[in-house]
Amino acid sequence: MTEPVEVHRGDILWIECDPSVGSEPRKVRTCVVVSNNLANRHAAGVTVIPTLSYSATRAERPFLIDLRRPRSTLKAARVANASCIMTYDRMRVVSRAGRVGAEALRAIDRALAIHLAIAEP
C-alpha cells in the first residue's frame, strides 16, 4: 500500500515477510494484527501473527486458531499461528485481506497467553 493504511486489531493483512531468516514466515502471506489500536494508530510497525493453511491437526493445537468462516472473512481455510509473533514495518503491508470475528479474536488472546505463559485475559 502506498498510502498509510489504517490498521485495527483483528485485521488480516497481506504482508511481505521476506527477507526472512530460519523459521520466520516467508513470502507474502496473510497475517492477523494483534497489536493494540493505540499502537496501530501511531507506531511505525504493526505486530502480527502469520496464518497457515488449515488442517484438522493444526486446528487442535492450542497456539493455532481456526480462521475458517464464520470466524473470519477469509475465503481460504487458514489457521493463525500465535507461536510466531512478529512486528513488521508498515512499509511491508501490501493490502487488506479481511478481518477476524470476535470469537476468533478471543481465541487468539487465549493462544497468545498460552504461548507467552501469561495469565489468560
Phi, psi and omega in degrees: 000131183277327177266154178303133182263137175281122186241138178231150176302132182096350174292150172249122184241148166277125183232136175279104186271344180277149002282144179238166181230137174057236185273006180295153177302145180244163173063187173277125183215164176279140179221147179263130179286125178243353178289155183287159187291333176294312176297320180298330181282325190244337186278155178282341180247166177227133182265131187221167166237137184283163174251156177231163176296147182286140164213152180300322179297315178297316184296341178281340182288139186292343181257003176247131187247127179294123179248015178295151178305138011266014182287343174207173178265005178296142176281320180280148177284117185225162168235149176263138185256096182286355178273001183229075182274126183227148171245124181243149173296146180299339178295343178277349180289123181268310180192173177271138181248340182159206184206147173268152177277174183300319180297316179293323179294322175295320178295323176297316178302316179296317181295321177296319178297320177295311183297321183270000180057046176242162181300140179296145177289000000 
